[in-house]
Amino acid sequence: MITRRSMMAYTAAAAATVSVSGRAMAQIAAQPMRIVFPFTAGGSGDALARLLADQLRIGLDQPVIVDNRTGAAGRIGVQAVKTAAPDGKTLLLTPIAPVAVYQHVYSNLGYDPIKDLAPVSQVSTMDFALAVGTALPVKSVKELVAWCKANPAQANYGTPGAGTLPHFFMVLVGQAAGIELQHVGYKGSAGAITDLAGGQLPMVLSTTPDLMSLHKAGKIRVIATSGTARSPFLPDVPTFIESGYKIQGDTWYGMFAPAGTPAEMIKRFSDILVAALKTPELRDKLANLGLQPTGTSAEELRVILQRDSAAWAPAVAASGFKPEN
């Protein structure tokens, strides 16, 4: 029989349970959300991560931190997100390579970008740019191709490293132009660009943010960019397509969550990012980094990921690149 005393005890216990549960939920909500960026602090990608963290902090009304989880060319950071709980507390901001290209490069990647990650939004893009030294007597891609044919032993190009997208893109350039090019991989773009400006290297392929300031200062000469339209940061420079070569490609940053993250959370994150990337203030800040803001839905990023993964596979295969680990 349920007595008045037992009912009162039950009610008190239930109230206590609700109170504890409410406190626990509040504590979970107050826990900082993190954006894993799989490279070191200080570059344009890290700056982008911090700008987006601030927008999510405002939109979600909770702390958001950036976690620079570096190593293995970005793979360690992606793996950390793969194994994170799908509770909306972890996001990944990554450039294209770790999620759309590395599956064609590494035999033991440690994650499947399609199965292990949930797309949230593509947030920005940037073009590649081909630059030559000012001492080189060329001002266009066609003139560079002619120079390479006349000087095959000197037809060397620098990139930020072997197995990077600039390396693979220049494989496409060589194929389209019908020339043999020798790759010189550096540990980052800075060394390659320094040697280009100093006359030790005839050409470099890197991103537009890496090259545009020296081009505008007249210390190097950018002769082509890789987009379907001219870069807004280098409007005086034609694209490869305009130059007569049917090659195109770009690099981008995308936001992802661990697979299994609830769809309503994914949509909320995407909506906040898309709205923020339409504001003049944030667009101006990205422009200062040499980035072109986009802001897509989760489904649009899924399509981009699958499309670009298929598009880069032939260039990776043609490069013959084999990683050491």
Contacts in CASP RR format, 6 or more apart in sequence:
PFRMAT RR
TARGET T0000
AUTHOR 0000-0000-0000
METHOD contacts of the structure
MODEL  1
MITRRSMMAYTAAAAATVSVSGRAMAQIAAQPMRIVFPFTAGGSGDALAR
LLADQLRIGLDQPVIVDNRTGAAGRIGVQAVKTAAPDGKTLLLTPIAPVA
VYQHVYSNLGYDPIKDLAPVSQVSTMDFALAVGTALPVKSVKELVAWCKA
NPAQANYGTPGAGTLPHFFMVLVGQAAGIELQHVGYKGSAGAITDLAGGQ
LPMVLSTTPDLMSLHKAGKIRVIATSGTARSPFLPDVPTFIESGYKIQGD
TWYGMFAPAGTPAEMIKRFSDILVAALKTPELRDKLANLGLQPTGTSAEE
LRVILQRDSAAWAPAVAASGFKPEN
29 62 0 8 1.000
30 62 0 8 1.000
30 63 0 8 1.000
31 63 0 8 1.000
31 89 0 8 1.000
32 62 0 8 1.000
32 63 0 8 1.000
32 64 0 8 1.000
32 65 0 8 1.000
32 89 0 8 1.000
33 56 0 8 1.000
33 60 0 8 1.000
33 62 0 8 1.000
33 63 0 8 1.000
33 64 0 8 1.000
33 65 0 8 1.000
33 88 0 8 1.000
33 89 0 8 1.000
33 90 0 8 1.000
33 91 0 8 1.000
34 64 0 8 1.000
34 65 0 8 1.000
34 66 0 8 1.000
34 67 0 8 1.000
34 89 0 8 1.000
34 90 0 8 1.000
34 91 0 8 1.000
35 49 0 8 1.000
35 52 0 8 1.000
35 53 0 8 1.000
35 56 0 8 1.000
35 64 0 8 1.000
35 65 0 8 1.000
35 66 0 8 1.000
35 67 0 8 1.000
35 91 0 8 1.000
35 92 0 8 1.000
35 93 0 8 1.000
35 255 0 8 1.000
36 67 0 8 1.000
36 69 0 8 1.000
36 77 0 8 1.000
36 80 0 8 1.000
36 81 0 8 1.000
36 84 0 8 1.000
36 90 0 8 1.000
36 91 0 8 1.000
36 92 0 8 1.000
36 93 0 8 1.000
37 45 0 8 1.000
37 46 0 8 1.000
37 49 0 8 1.000
37 66 0 8 1.000
37 67 0 8 1.000
37 68 0 8 1.000
37 69 0 8 1.000
37 92 0 8 1.000
37 93 0 8 1.000
37 94 0 8 1.000
38 68 0 8 1.000
38 69 0 8 1.000
38 70 0 8 1.000
38 71 0 8 1.000
38 74 0 8 1.000
38 75 0 8 1.000
38 76 0 8 1.000
38 77 0 8 1.000
38 78 0 8 1.000
38 92 0 8 1.000
38 94 0 8 1.000
38 98 0 8 1.000
39 45 0 8 1.000
39 46 0 8 1.000
39 68 0 8 1.000
39 70 0 8 1.000
39 74 0 8 1.000
40 46 0 8 1.000
40 68 0 8 1.000
40 70 0 8 1.000
41 66 0 8 1.000
41 68 0 8 1.000
44 209 0 8 1.000
44 289 0 8 1.000
44 290 0 8 1.000
44 291 0 8 1.000
45 93 0 8 1.000
45 95 0 8 1.000
45 253 0 8 1.000
45 289 0 8 1.000
46 66 0 8 1.000
46 68 0 8 1.000
47 289 0 8 1.000
48 93 0 8 1.000
48 123 0 8 1.000
48 124 0 8 1.000
48 253 0 8 1.000
48 286 0 8 1.000
48 289 0 8 1.000
48 291 0 8 1.000
49 66 0 8 1.000
49 93 0 8 1.000
50 66 0 8 1.000
51 282 0 8 1.000
51 285 0 8 1.000
51 286 0 8 1.000
52 93 0 8 1.000
52 123 0 8 1.000
52 255 0 8 1.000
52 273 0 8 1.000
52 276 0 8 1.000
53 64 0 8 1.000
53 65 0 8 1.000
53 66 0 8 1.000
54 64 0 8 1.000
55 272 0 8 1.000
55 273 0 8 1.000
55 276 0 8 1.000
55 282 0 8 1.000
56 64 0 8 1.000
56 91 0 8 1.000
56 269 0 8 1.000
56 272 0 8 1.000
56 273 0 8 1.000
57 63 0 8 1.000
57 64 0 8 1.000
59 272 0 8 1.000
60 268 0 8 1.000
60 272 0 8 1.000
67 80 0 8 1.000
69 76 0 8 1.000
69 77 0 8 1.000
69 80 0 8 1.000
70 76 0 8 1.000
70 77 0 8 1.000
71 77 0 8 1.000
73 97 0 8 1.000
73 98 0 8 1.000
73 102 0 8 1.000
74 94 0 8 1.000
74 98 0 8 1.000
75 98 0 8 1.000
75 102 0 8 1.000
75 106 0 8 1.000
75 109 0 8 1.000
75 110 0 8 1.000
75 111 0 8 1.000
77 92 0 8 1.000
78 92 0 8 1.000
78 94 0 8 1.000
78 98 0 8 1.000
78 99 0 8 1.000
78 111 0 8 1.000
78 113 0 8 1.000
78 117 0 8 1.000
79 110 0 8 1.000
79 111 0 8 1.000
81 90 0 8 1.000
81 91 0 8 1.000
81 92 0 8 1.000
81 117 0 8 1.000
81 256 0 8 1.000
81 257 0 8 1.000
81 258 0 8 1.000
82 110 0 8 1.000
82 111 0 8 1.000
82 116 0 8 1.000
82 117 0 8 1.000
82 258 0 8 1.000
82 259 0 8 1.000
83 258 0 8 1.000
84 90 0 8 1.000
84 258 0 8 1.000
85 258 0 8 1.000
86 118 0 8 1.000
86 257 0 8 1.000
86 258 0 8 1.000
86 259 0 8 1.000
86 260 0 8 1.000
86 261 0 8 1.000
86 262 0 8 1.000
87 261 0 8 1.000
88 257 0 8 1.000
88 261 0 8 1.000
88 262 0 8 1.000
88 265 0 8 1.000
88 269 0 8 1.000
90 257 0 8 1.000
90 258 0 8 1.000
91 120 0 8 1.000
91 255 0 8 1.000
91 256 0 8 1.000
91 257 0 8 1.000
91 269 0 8 1.000
92 117 0 8 1.000
92 255 0 8 1.000
92 256 0 8 1.000
92 257 0 8 1.000
93 123 0 8 1.000
93 253 0 8 1.000
93 254 0 8 1.000
93 255 0 8 1.000
94 253 0 8 1.000
94 254 0 8 1.000
94 256 0 8 1.000
95 251 0 8 1.000
95 252 0 8 1.000
95 253 0 8 1.000
95 254 0 8 1.000
96 165 0 8 1.000
96 251 0 8 1.000
96 252 0 8 1.000
96 253 0 8 1.000
96 254 0 8 1.000
96 308 0 8 1.000
97 164 0 8 1.000
97 165 0 8 1.000
97 251 0 8 1.000
98 113 0 8 1.000
99 113 0 8 1.000
99 117 0 8 1.000
99 254 0 8 1.000
99 256 0 8 1.000
99 305 0 8 1.000
100 113 0 8 1.000
100 305 0 8 1.000
100 308 0 8 1.000
100 309 0 8 1.000
100 312 0 8 1.000
101 165 0 8 1.000
101 168 0 8 1.000
101 308 0 8 1.000
101 309 0 8 1.000
101 312 0 8 1.000
101 316 0 8 1.000
102 109 0 8 1.000
103 109 0 8 1.000
103 112 0 8 1.000
103 113 0 8 1.000
103 309 0 8 1.000
104 309 0 8 1.000
104 312 0 8 1.000
104 313 0 8 1.000
104 316 0 8 1.000
104 317 0 8 1.000
105 163 0 8 1.000
105 316 0 8 1.000
105 321 0 8 1.000
105 323 0 8 1.000
106 323 0 8 1.000
111 117 0 8 1.000
113 305 0 8 1.000
113 309 0 8 1.000
114 305 0 8 1.000
114 306 0 8 1.000
115 259 0 8 1.000
116 258 0 8 1.000
116 259 0 8 1.000
117 256 0 8 1.000
117 257 0 8 1.000
117 258 0 8 1.000
117 259 0 8 1.000
118 256 0 8 1.000
118 257 0 8 1.000
118 258 0 8 1.000
118 259 0 8 1.000
118 260 0 8 1.000
118 261 0 8 1.000
118 266 0 8 1.000
118 298 0 8 1.000
119 254 0 8 1.000
119 255 0 8 1.000
119 256 0 8 1.000
119 266 0 8 1.000
119 298 0 8 1.000
119 299 0 8 1.000
119 301 0 8 1.000
119 302 0 8 1.000
119 305 0 8 1.000
120 254 0 8 1.000
120 255 0 8 1.000
120 256 0 8 1.000
120 257 0 8 1.000
120 266 0 8 1.000
120 269 0 8 1.000
120 270 0 8 1.000
120 273 0 8 1.000
120 298 0 8 1.000
120 301 0 8 1.000
121 254 0 8 1.000
121 255 0 8 1.000
121 269 0 8 1.000
121 270 0 8 1.000
121 273 0 8 1.000
121 274 0 8 1.000
121 295 0 8 1.000
121 296 0 8 1.000
121 297 0 8 1.000
121 298 0 8 1.000
121 301 0 8 1.000
122 252 0 8 1.000
122 253 0 8 1.000
122 254 0 8 1.000
122 255 0 8 1.000
122 294 0 8 1.000
122 295 0 8 1.000
122 296 0 8 1.000
122 300 0 8 1.000
122 301 0 8 1.000
122 304 0 8 1.000
123 252 0 8 1.000
123 253 0 8 1.000
123 254 0 8 1.000
123 255 0 8 1.000
123 273 0 8 1.000
123 277 0 8 1.000
123 293 0 8 1.000
123 294 0 8 1.000
123 295 0 8 1.000
124 252 0 8 1.000
124 253 0 8 1.000
124 254 0 8 1.000
124 277 0 8 1.000
124 286 0 8 1.000
124 291 0 8 1.000
124 292 0 8 1.000
124 293 0 8 1.000
124 294 0 8 1.000
124 295 0 8 1.000
125 250 0 8 1.000
125 251 0 8 1.000
125 252 0 8 1.000
125 253 0 8 1.000
125 291 0 8 1.000
125 292 0 8 1.000
125 294 0 8 1.000
126 207 0 8 1.000
126 208 0 8 1.000
126 209 0 8 1.000
126 250 0 8 1.000
126 251 0 8 1.000
126 252 0 8 1.000
126 290 0 8 1.000
126 291 0 8 1.000
126 292 0 8 1.000
127 207 0 8 1.000
127 208 0 8 1.000
127 225 0 8 1.000
127 226 0 8 1.000
127 227 0 8 1.000
127 231 0 8 1.000
127 249 0 8 1.000
127 250 0 8 1.000
127 251 0 8 1.000
128 165 0 8 1.000
128 166 0 8 1.000
128 169 0 8 1.000
128 205 0 8 1.000
128 206 0 8 1.000
128 207 0 8 1.000
128 208 0 8 1.000
128 225 0 8 1.000
128 226 0 8 1.000
128 227 0 8 1.000
128 249 0 8 1.000
128 250 0 8 1.000
128 251 0 8 1.000
129 205 0 8 1.000
129 206 0 8 1.000
129 207 0 8 1.000
129 208 0 8 1.000
129 210 0 8 1.000
129 211 0 8 1.000
129 212 0 8 1.000
129 215 0 8 1.000
129 222 0 8 1.000
129 224 0 8 1.000
129 225 0 8 1.000
129 226 0 8 1.000
129 231 0 8 1.000
129 234 0 8 1.000
129 237 0 8 1.000
130 141 0 8 1.000
130 144 0 8 1.000
130 173 0 8 1.000
130 203 0 8 1.000
130 204 0 8 1.000
130 205 0 8 1.000
130 222 0 8 1.000
130 223 0 8 1.000
130 224 0 8 1.000
130 225 0 8 1.000
130 240 0 8 1.000
131 193 0 8 1.000
131 196 0 8 1.000
131 203 0 8 1.000
131 204 0 8 1.000
131 205 0 8 1.000
131 206 0 8 1.000
131 211 0 8 1.000
131 214 0 8 1.000
131 215 0 8 1.000
131 220 0 8 1.000
131 221 0 8 1.000
131 222 0 8 1.000
131 223 0 8 1.000
132 138 0 8 1.000
132 144 0 8 1.000
132 196 0 8 1.000
132 202 0 8 1.000
132 203 0 8 1.000
132 220 0 8 1.000
132 221 0 8 1.000
132 223 0 8 1.000
133 196 0 8 1.000
133 197 0 8 1.000
133 198 0 8 1.000
133 199 0 8 1.000
133 201 0 8 1.000
133 202 0 8 1.000
133 203 0 8 1.000
133 220 0 8 1.000
133 221 0 8 1.000
134 218 0 8 1.000
134 219 0 8 1.000
134 220 0 8 1.000
134 221 0 8 1.000
135 199 0 8 1.000
136 144 0 8 1.000
136 147 0 8 1.000
136 202 0 8 1.000
136 203 0 8 1.000
136 221 0 8 1.000
137 143 0 8 1.000
137 147 0 8 1.000
138 144 0 8 1.000
138 146 0 8 1.000
138 147 0 8 1.000
138 223 0 8 1.000
139 221 0 8 1.000
139 223 0 8 1.000
140 223 0 8 1.000
140 224 0 8 1.000
140 238 0 8 1.000
140 243 0 8 1.000
141 177 0 8 1.000
141 223 0 8 1.000
141 224 0 8 1.000
141 240 0 8 1.000
141 243 0 8 1.000
141 244 0 8 1.000
141 245 0 8 1.000
142 243 0 8 1.000
142 244 0 8 1.000
144 203 0 8 1.000
144 223 0 8 1.000
145 177 0 8 1.000
145 178 0 8 1.000
145 179 0 8 1.000
147 202 0 8 1.000
148 155 0 8 1.000
148 177 0 8 1.000
148 179 0 8 1.000
148 180 0 8 1.000
148 181 0 8 1.000
149 179 0 8 1.000
152 179 0 8 1.000
152 180 0 8 1.000
154 202 0 8 1.000
155 179 0 8 1.000
155 180 0 8 1.000
155 181 0 8 1.000
155 182 0 8 1.000
155 202 0 8 1.000
156 181 0 8 1.000
156 182 0 8 1.000
156 183 0 8 1.000
156 184 0 8 1.000
156 201 0 8 1.000
156 202 0 8 1.000
156 203 0 8 1.000
157 170 0 8 1.000
157 181 0 8 1.000
157 182 0 8 1.000
157 183 0 8 1.000
157 184 0 8 1.000
157 201 0 8 1.000
157 202 0 8 1.000
157 203 0 8 1.000
157 204 0 8 1.000
157 205 0 8 1.000
158 166 0 8 1.000
158 183 0 8 1.000
158 184 0 8 1.000
158 185 0 8 1.000
158 186 0 8 1.000
158 192 0 8 1.000
158 195 0 8 1.000
158 196 0 8 1.000
158 201 0 8 1.000
158 203 0 8 1.000
158 204 0 8 1.000
158 205 0 8 1.000
159 166 0 8 1.000
159 167 0 8 1.000
159 170 0 8 1.000
159 183 0 8 1.000
159 184 0 8 1.000
159 185 0 8 1.000
159 186 0 8 1.000
159 189 0 8 1.000
159 192 0 8 1.000
159 204 0 8 1.000
159 205 0 8 1.000
159 206 0 8 1.000
160 166 0 8 1.000
160 185 0 8 1.000
160 186 0 8 1.000
160 187 0 8 1.000
160 188 0 8 1.000
160 189 0 8 1.000
160 192 0 8 1.000
160 206 0 8 1.000
160 210 0 8 1.000
161 167 0 8 1.000
161 185 0 8 1.000
161 186 0 8 1.000
161 187 0 8 1.000
161 188 0 8 1.000
162 183 0 8 1.000
162 185 0 8 1.000
162 321 0 8 1.000
163 319 0 8 1.000
163 321 0 8 1.000
163 323 0 8 1.000
165 251 0 8 1.000
165 312 0 8 1.000
166 205 0 8 1.000
166 206 0 8 1.000
166 207 0 8 1.000
167 183 0 8 1.000
167 185 0 8 1.000
167 319 0 8 1.000
167 321 0 8 1.000
168 312 0 8 1.000
168 315 0 8 1.000
168 316 0 8 1.000
168 319 0 8 1.000
168 321 0 8 1.000
169 205 0 8 1.000
169 226 0 8 1.000
169 247 0 8 1.000
169 249 0 8 1.000
169 315 0 8 1.000
170 181 0 8 1.000
170 183 0 8 1.000
170 205 0 8 1.000
171 315 0 8 1.000
171 318 0 8 1.000
171 319 0 8 1.000
172 247 0 8 1.000
172 315 0 8 1.000
172 318 0 8 1.000
173 181 0 8 1.000
173 205 0 8 1.000
173 240 0 8 1.000
173 245 0 8 1.000
173 247 0 8 1.000
174 180 0 8 1.000
174 181 0 8 1.000
175 318 0 8 1.000
176 240 0 8 1.000
176 245 0 8 1.000
176 246 0 8 1.000
176 247 0 8 1.000
177 245 0 8 1.000
184 192 0 8 1.000
184 201 0 8 1.000
185 192 0 8 1.000
186 192 0 8 1.000
186 195 0 8 1.000
189 204 0 8 1.000
189 206 0 8 1.000
189 207 0 8 1.000
189 210 0 8 1.000
192 201 0 8 1.000
192 204 0 8 1.000
192 206 0 8 1.000
193 204 0 8 1.000
193 206 0 8 1.000
193 210 0 8 1.000
193 211 0 8 1.000
193 214 0 8 1.000
193 220 0 8 1.000
195 201 0 8 1.000
196 202 0 8 1.000
196 203 0 8 1.000
196 204 0 8 1.000
196 220 0 8 1.000
197 214 0 8 1.000
197 219 0 8 1.000
197 220 0 8 1.000
204 211 0 8 1.000
204 220 0 8 1.000
207 251 0 8 1.000
208 222 0 8 1.000
208 225 0 8 1.000
208 231 0 8 1.000
208 233 0 8 1.000
208 234 0 8 1.000
208 290 0 8 1.000
209 233 0 8 1.000
209 289 0 8 1.000
209 290 0 8 1.000
209 291 0 8 1.000
211 220 0 8 1.000
211 222 0 8 1.000
212 222 0 8 1.000
212 233 0 8 1.000
212 234 0 8 1.000
212 290 0 8 1.000
214 220 0 8 1.000
215 221 0 8 1.000
215 222 0 8 1.000
215 234 0 8 1.000
215 237 0 8 1.000
222 234 0 8 1.000
222 237 0 8 1.000
223 237 0 8 1.000
223 243 0 8 1.000
224 237 0 8 1.000
224 238 0 8 1.000
224 239 0 8 1.000
224 240 0 8 1.000
224 243 0 8 1.000
225 231 0 8 1.000
225 234 0 8 1.000
225 237 0 8 1.000
225 238 0 8 1.000
225 239 0 8 1.000
225 240 0 8 1.000
226 239 0 8 1.000
226 240 0 8 1.000
226 247 0 8 1.000
226 248 0 8 1.000
226 249 0 8 1.000
226 250 0 8 1.000
227 239 0 8 1.000
227 240 0 8 1.000
227 241 0 8 1.000
227 248 0 8 1.000
227 249 0 8 1.000
227 250 0 8 1.000
228 239 0 8 1.000
228 241 0 8 1.000
228 248 0 8 1.000
229 239 0 8 1.000
230 237 0 8 1.000
230 238 0 8 1.000
230 239 0 8 1.000
230 242 0 8 1.000
231 237 0 8 1.000
232 287 0 8 1.000
232 292 0 8 1.000
233 287 0 8 1.000
233 290 0 8 1.000
239 248 0 8 1.000
240 246 0 8 1.000
240 247 0 8 1.000
240 248 0 8 1.000
241 247 0 8 1.000
241 248 0 8 1.000
249 311 0 8 1.000
252 294 0 8 1.000
252 304 0 8 1.000
253 291 0 8 1.000
254 301 0 8 1.000
255 269 0 8 1.000
255 270 0 8 1.000
255 273 0 8 1.000
255 301 0 8 1.000
257 265 0 8 1.000
257 266 0 8 1.000
257 269 0 8 1.000
266 298 0 8 1.000
267 298 0 8 1.000
270 296 0 8 1.000
270 297 0 8 1.000
270 298 0 8 1.000
273 295 0 8 1.000
274 295 0 8 1.000
274 296 0 8 1.000
274 297 0 8 1.000
276 282 0 8 1.000
277 283 0 8 1.000
277 286 0 8 1.000
277 293 0 8 1.000
277 294 0 8 1.000
277 295 0 8 1.000
282 293 0 8 1.000
283 293 0 8 1.000
286 292 0 8 1.000
286 293 0 8 1.000
296 304 0 8 1.000
END
